[in-house]
Amino acid sequence: MNESELVAMTVNERLFSLGLLDEFDAAAAAGDIDRVEHLLQRAHVDQASIDDIAKTIACAPPQAGRPRVARAR
């Protein structure tokens, strides 16, 4: 699927269409912001939206039983 086909899709639709949704959900649940950003880039999400999504995930409390992954610097 090319970028022009993804433009009209929501982020969730893009991730699903590219087979990345489960991996994204797991990364988000673990708080692995670097992985989240990488997957969003693969889905051709614009940088401003990636930053907003990453910030939202980083501010969310970790899910029970899952440690928060530190972000690489």
SULQUIRA-V702571 format. One record per residue. N is the residue number from 0. RES is the residue in one letter. PSI is psi in whole degrees, 0 to 359 (NA if undefined). Layout:
N;RES;PSI / N;RES;PSI
This chain:
0;M;133 / 1;N;170 / 2;E;323 / 3;S;332 / 4;E;335 / 5;L;340 / 6;V;319 / 7;A;359 / 8;M;154 / 9;T;169 / 10;V;314 / 11;N;319 / 12;E;320 / 13;R;311 / 14;L;317 / 15;F;312 / 16;S;329 / 17;L;1 / 18;G;27 / 19;L;357 / 20;L;314 / 21;D;319 / 22;E;320 / 23;F;313 / 24;D;318 / 25;A;318 / 26;A;318 / 27;A;317 / 28;A;326 / 29;A;350 / 30;G;23 / 31;D;84 / 32;I;321 / 33;D;316 / 34;R;319 / 35;V;311 / 36;E;319 / 37;H;314 / 38;L;321 / 39;L;323 / 40;Q;319 / 41;R;332 / 42;A;9 / 43;H;41 / 44;V;139 / 45;D;154 / 46;Q;322 / 47;A;319 / 48;S;320 / 49;I;314 / 50;D;317 / 51;D;316 / 52;I;316 / 53;A;319 / 54;K;318 / 55;T;315 / 56;I;319 / 57;A;329 / 58;C;347 / 59;A;145 / 60;P;145 / 61;P;149 / 62;Q;150 / 63;A;131 / 64;G;359 / 65;R;119 / 66;P;151 / 67;R;132 / 68;V;129 / 69;A;143 / 70;R;132 / 71;A;145 / 72;R;NA
